[in-house]
Amino acid sequence: MLTAACSSGSTTSSSTTAASQPPPSGNASTTGLPGIHHVFVILLENEGFDATFGSPSADPYLATTLPASGALLTNYYGIGHFSNGNYIGLISGQAPNPLNQADCQVFGDFPATATVSPDGQISDSGCVFPPAVTTVANQLNQAHLTWKGYMEDMGNIPAREAAVCGHPAVETADRTQAAVPGDGYATRHNPFVYFHSIIDNPSLCDSTVVPLGTATGALPSGTPTGVTGLATDLKSASTTPNLSFVSPNLCNDGHDAPCVNQHASPSAFANIDTFLKTWVPLITGSPAFKKDGLLEVTFDESVTADATSCCNQTPGPAAASPGLSGPGGGRTGTVLISPFIKDGTTTDVPYNHYSTLATIEDLFGLTKLGQAKTTSATFGTDIFTRAG
């Protein structure tokens, strides 16, 4: 029986497909993980496990088709409420703070007096992290590896946000908190632009935080020459980033229903399925994925009433309750697909967004950031059940 929350790592998988042989270490780090060198993350919005994977008639592609092609993580958790703190934690290991728990209505800096402790956590509350706070994107740059954030609808209305590295001016109100006709981009779902270590380097940010584009490769009309979206980048392994982070718009991620930015189903679950049916086959059919890929499809948080947590998650210096009313962001579930995962694998080992970060860092031989250092579980042999 699945538990509502998990402890400090003593839980083991009781329903995991057994591996026929240990996954090869390949050219991964020394953790014993397989040689995965292309990671894709699709981050969806605001649904608990029971409503998605527990009710497959609502979203059969997400809840039935995808788990049959990979691994279903039944005890995967968000780290907080609301959205922005989860996106931030997933790429930096930073715990939620009161301002990003409120989704950063003003795109403001941390106080100048904020400090970074030895465990990597920043003191005080803020939205745009100072240059001393790093992310997995910065780590990949330093390791001469590649990454991109692909943001659906970014740049659709240039007066609202730029087509590359789109964010409000620092210390101004965020005008992308709600979708408008023709544009469902939300800055708060683009974690990369909340770090001065990225946005203070325009050439870096403009080339790596880009529009998702369409499945045929078309981009918003104002996109700078030379910028490519995901469909174009997937055409060869050499143009596919080592880490691809995909944020659908406010309709396709399941956040809004009905949707004002596009004609879509009144069902958030149907909109999620439509998006995934378009993009998952493009990813899994790409040369990079077939060679050494891992796709994660997950949710930022569960419903607000669920503030359960797992995996040694602790509050940061500024917010005693990451989940507003409790320690975490609730149980969401996650699907992982890879040549190194047997079809139909299921595991009830507890994981959360810090586990995802820790796994990405282990795969690429990077130092673990923030709470990725202390999470009780990096994805293991309960998931990687095939030699590839």
N, C-alpha and C positions, 0 to 999 in steps of 0.2 A: 504494500500500500504506500502511495506517495505521501510524503510529509509536506506540510504547508511551509515549513522553513527547515533549514538544515544547520547542522552544527559545524564544528571546526575541522571537518574532513574525515571523520570516522565512518561516514556513510559509504557504502560500496554499491556497485551496480549488481542488481539481482536479475536484470532482464536484458543483459547485453549479449548481442551476437558474438560468439567466440571467434577469435582470429584463427585462421588456419596456420599461420606462421607469423612471427613478429614482423612488424613493418621495418623496412630497411632504414638505416640512419641516413643513407644518401649523403647529400651535402648540407644537411641541416646542422643545427648546433649539437652539442654533446648530450642533449636530454633524451635521446632515443626516439625523438619524433621523426616521422618520415621526411623525405627530401622534398618538401613543398616549397616552391619558390614564387608562386603567384597566388595571392589571397584576395578574394572578393568578398566584400561585406555589403549586404543590402539591409538597411535599417528602416523598419516599419514603425507604426505608431499605436500606442495606447490600447493594447488588447491583452487580456489575460489568457492563460492556457486553456481554460474551459471553454472560452468563446471561440477559439480558433482551432487548435489541434483537437480539443475535446468535443467539438461540434463540426465534424467534417462536411456535413451537408451545406454549411454556410460558405465554406471556402475549400472545395474539394482538391484544387490544385495544390494549395499550400499544405493542407492537412493530410492528404492521402497520396497524391502523386509524388510530391517531393520527398517525404519520408521513405517511400518505397524505393527511391533512388539513392538514398544515403542514410544518414543517422538522425533520429529524433532524440533530442535532449529534453527529457520530460521535466527535469528539475533545473531549468535555467532561469535566472532572475535578473531583473533590472536592479540598478543600484540606488535609485531615488525617484522622487517626483518633484518637479514636472520634467518636461523633455530635456532641456538644455544640459542639465547636470549629468544626464546619462550619456549624451553625445560627447561631452567633455571628458568624462571619466573613461570612456572607451578608448580614446586616443592618447590620454595623458596620465591616467591613474589618479587624477585629482578628485577628491571627495566633493560632493555637492556643497554649495554655500547658499545663504539666503537669497542672493540676487539671481543666481542661475537657477535656483529652485523656483523662482518667479518668472523664469524664461526671459530674463534680461530685457525688460521693456525699454530700458535705455542702454545703449551700447557704450557702457562706461568702463573706465579703467579701475583697477584696484587702488586703494589708497597708497600714497607714496611710502607710508610707514609699514606696509605689508612686508613680511619676511617669509623666506622659505626655510623650513625646518630640515634637520638632517634626514628625516624620512621622506622628504620631497614635497610635503604638503605646504601650501601657502596659507598664511594666516589671513584673517579678516575676510571680507566678502566683496566680490566684484564680478565683472563679466569678462573683460579683456585682460588676459594674463600678461604680466610683465615679461621682458625678454629672458629672464632667468629661468622661467618655467618652460620646460621643453615638452615635446610630444614624440610619438612614434614616427611621425613624418620627419621631424628634425633628425631623429636617429637614423632613419633610412638614408637621408641625404648624406650624413656623416659617413655612413658605411658604403657610399657610392651605389646605393640601390634606389629604386624609383617608386613613386607613389602619385596618385591623383585622387582628388575628390570630385566626383561627378554629380552635379546638382541639377535636378530637373527643373526647368522653367527659369533658371537664373539667367537674367538678361532679356527675358521676353518683353519687358517694359523698361527700356533703358533709364527713364527718369526715376524709376523705383529702385533699381539696383543694377550695377554693372554686370556685363556678361561674363567677366572673369573676376575672381576674388571679390565677389559681390558682398558688400557690407555697408552699414551706415557709417557716417563719420563718427569718430570717437566722441563720446559725450553728447550724442544726439539720440532722439527717439528712434526706435526701430519701427519703420513703416511697413515691414513685411510680416507683422504678427498675424495678419489674416490674409487669405487669398482675395484676389480681385479678378474680374473677368479677364481671362487670357494669361494670368500669371499666378501660379500657386507656389512660388518659391518662398521659403521661410529661412531667414538668416539663422534662427536658433537651431535649425536642423543641419547647419553647416559648421561643424566644430572647428575646422581649421582656421576660420577667420577670427576666432576668439583668442588668438595667441599672437602677441607682438613678434615672437620669434619667426612667424610666417608672414604676417601682413606688412611688417616693416621692411621686407625684402620684396619689392614689387615684381621683379623679374621672376622670382620663385613662385610667388602667389599667383601671378597672372598666368603662369604656364601649368600650374598644377591644380588649381581650384577652378574648375571649368564647367561649362554646361554639360549635362548628360547628353543632350541631343536626341534625335529620333533613332529608331532602329535601322534606318537607312543612312544615318550619319549626318543628317541635316542639323544645323545649329541656328540659334537666333541670329537675325540679320546683322546685329551690331557686334558679333563676335570677332575679335581681331584675327587677321590673317595668320595662318599657321597653327591655330588652336584646333585640336581635334577632340571629338567626343568619344564615348565608350565604343560605339559600334565600329568606328574607324580603327580605334586602337586595338580592338580584338582581332583584327585581320591577320596579325602575325604575332608570334611570341616576342619578337624583338621590340615591338611597339606597345606591348601590354605591360603596364606597371607591375612591379612586385606586389604593391598593395593598391587595390581599387576599392574606394569607399563610395557607395551609391546611396544618395538621398532622393527618393521620389518626391514629387510635389505633394501639396497638402490634400489632394484628392487621392492619388495613387498609393500613398502610404497608409491610407485608411483613416486619416485624421478627420477629414470632413465628409459628411454625407447628409444631405445632398451637397454637391460641389458647385461653387460659383465660377471657378476658373475654366471648367470644361464640361462638356456634356458627358455624363457618366451615370452609372447605376445609382439609385438611392441607397444601395447597400455598400457599406464600407468594405465588407468582406469580398464582395464581387469585384470591386475596384482593385483591391489588392491582388486578387487572382488574375485579373486582366493584365496588370502590370507584370506580374511574375511570368505569366505565359509568354509574354513578349521577350523579356530580357533573360530569363534563366536559360532557355535553349541557346541564345546567342553566346552566353558565357560558357556553358558546359560544352558547346560545340567548337569553342575556339582552340587554336593550337596550343596556347599557353596553358589553358585548363587541362586539356588532354595530356599534356606533358607532365605537369607537376602542380596542379591547381587544387584549391580549397575554396568552396563557396559557403558562406554563412548567410542565412536568412533569419533575422531575429527582429524583436520589437524593443523599443527603447524602455518601455515600462508597462506594467499591468494597469488595471483600473486603479484609480486613486485610493479606493477603499482597501486595497491589498498593499500593505507596506512591509511584507515579509522580506527576509534576506537570507543570504547564505555565505559560506566560504570565507569566514574570518573578516567580513566587511566591518569596518569601524567608522564612526563619524569623523569628519575632518575637524579642524580647529574652530570653524565658524558656524557649523550647524549640528546641533545635538541629535537631530532626527533627520537623516537623509531622505526618508520617505514621508516627511511632514508629520505623520502620525505614528511612525515606526521606523525601524532600522534600514529599510530598503525599498526597492521599487516593485516588489511583488513578482510572482511566478508567471513567466511569459512563454517558456518553451522556445526552442530553436531548432532549425534544421541545418545540418552540415552535409555537403556533397563533395566527393573527391574520388579520384582514382584509387586512393588509399583507404576507402571506406566501403565495406560491403553493403549492397542494397538491403534495405530493411533492417538495419541495425537500430537498436533502441537502448538507451542507457538512462538510468535514474541517478547517476552520479551528479552531485550538485555543482553547478557552474554559474558564473555571472559575467557581466561586461569586463570586469577586471581579469577574469579567466581568459576571455578573448584576447585582451591586450597582452597578457602574459604569454599566451600561445604564439601570437604573431612575433613577439620579441624573441622567444625561444627559437622559432623557425628560422629567423634571420640572424641569430647569434647576437642579439642586442641586450643591453642591460635593462632590467625591469624597472619601470617607472612607478612611483607612488604606490598605490595599493595593489598594483600588479606584483609587487615584491612579497606581499603578505597573504595574497589569496591562497586558499587551501588547495586549489586544483587548477592545473594546466591541463588542457585537453590531452587525454592519454590513450592507452591501448583499448579502453572500452569503446572508443570512437574509431580510432585508426585500426581497422580490423582486416585490412587487406594489404598485400605487398605492393599493389599498384600495377 
